[in-house]
Amino acid sequence: MKKLLIDGVVYVNTTPHAVTLQKDDEVFTVEPSGVLLNARPVESYVRTLPGGIDLYRTDFVADEAGKAVLDAIEAEAPGAIVVGSIIAAQAYPGRVFAMVPVPGFERVPPEQKRMRADKFTAF
């Protein structure tokens, strides 16, 4: 499994693409670790609006294969920041973290994105 150590913090990227992180003025790339975390969407009926429009809530649910992947990551790199998609962060709350863009990089093409190395979204 690929991981990156910066200033005593281990980052593990569970997305299929490289991620550019920035800490202060330092910019670094976290390559994909080689493992992906998936989740299953589960819809729940909320209510029906006038005109017969149904509203549903979608929750993302962890799967056993993903839990096993996370167990292996946590065994190999205890305390690592496991970076994943917003969906993975919702499915594996407190174990996978979604990235937060560096100010000024919120609305740029993916290849130009910079994400903060010191702030993540947790569910």
N, C-alpha and C positions, 0 to 999 in steps of 0.2 A: 504494500500500500504506500502510495506517495503521500508525503506530508511536508510541511514547511515550518521551520523554526525561526521566529523573528523575535528578538528581545525577550527570550524565555517563554514565548507563547507558541504553541503548536497549532497550526491550522490544517484541517483536513477538508478538502473540497470534494463533496459528493455530487457535484453537478457534472454534466458531460462536457463542459467547456472550461477553459482557463478563466480565472477570476483575477482582476487587477485590484489590489487593495492599497490603500494609502494610510500612512500613519505620520502625522506632522508633514514634513516635506519628503518623506521616504515613500517611494512607490515600488511595489513588488508584485510578482505574479505567483498565484497559487495554482499549480497545474491540477487537472483532475486526478483524484486519488486512484482511479481505476474501479471504484465501486459506486453504484448509483443507488439512491434511496427512492423507492416508489411508494405510492399511497393509492388507496382505492376511494373514489368519490362515492359518497352515500347521500342521496337526496331525502329530505324530510319535508312533507307538506306543511306549509305555514298557514295560508288562507287563500280565499278566492276574492278577487276584486270585482267590482261591477263590470259587466260585459263578459264575465266568464273567464277572466284572466287569472290563472293559478300562479301562486308564488311558492317557491320551494327554497329551502336552505340547503346548501351543499356543505357537508363536513368531509374532511379527508381523514381516512382511517389507516393506521399502520398495518402492515402485513408481517407475517412471521419471518419471511426472508429478510425484510428490512430490519427487523428487530435483531436478527442474528448478525447482520452486517454491522449494526451499531454496537452490539456486544463485543464483536471482534475489534472494532476501532477503539472502543473504550478500554479494552484489555491491553492493546498494543500502545496506545497513547493516552493514558489517563489524564483528564483535565484538558484535553484538546478542545479547541473551538471547531465543532463540526459544522461546516458551512453547507447549506442546501437551499433548495428552492423554497419559496414561501409556502408551497403545498407541503413539502417535506417537514418544514418547521411546524406547521399546524398538526401534521399527523404524528410527529414525534416530539411533543412539547417538552421543553427543558433539556432536550438531548441534541436537537438540530436547531441551528439558528439561521435566520434569513438576513440577508445583507441590507445595509442602509447606504444610500449613495452619499458621496462627498458633496457638500454644497457646491452647486454649479454644474454638477454632473447628473442631475436628475433626469433630464430629457435629452440625452445624447444617444446616438446609435450604440448598439451593444459593444462593438469593437472599441469604442471610446470611453466606455463606462469606467468609473473609478468608484470603488466602494470603501467605506470606512473600515479600518482594521481595529478600531477601538469602540465600535458601537454596533450592536446587532439587535434584531427583533426576535423576541422569544415569545412563545405562546404557552 
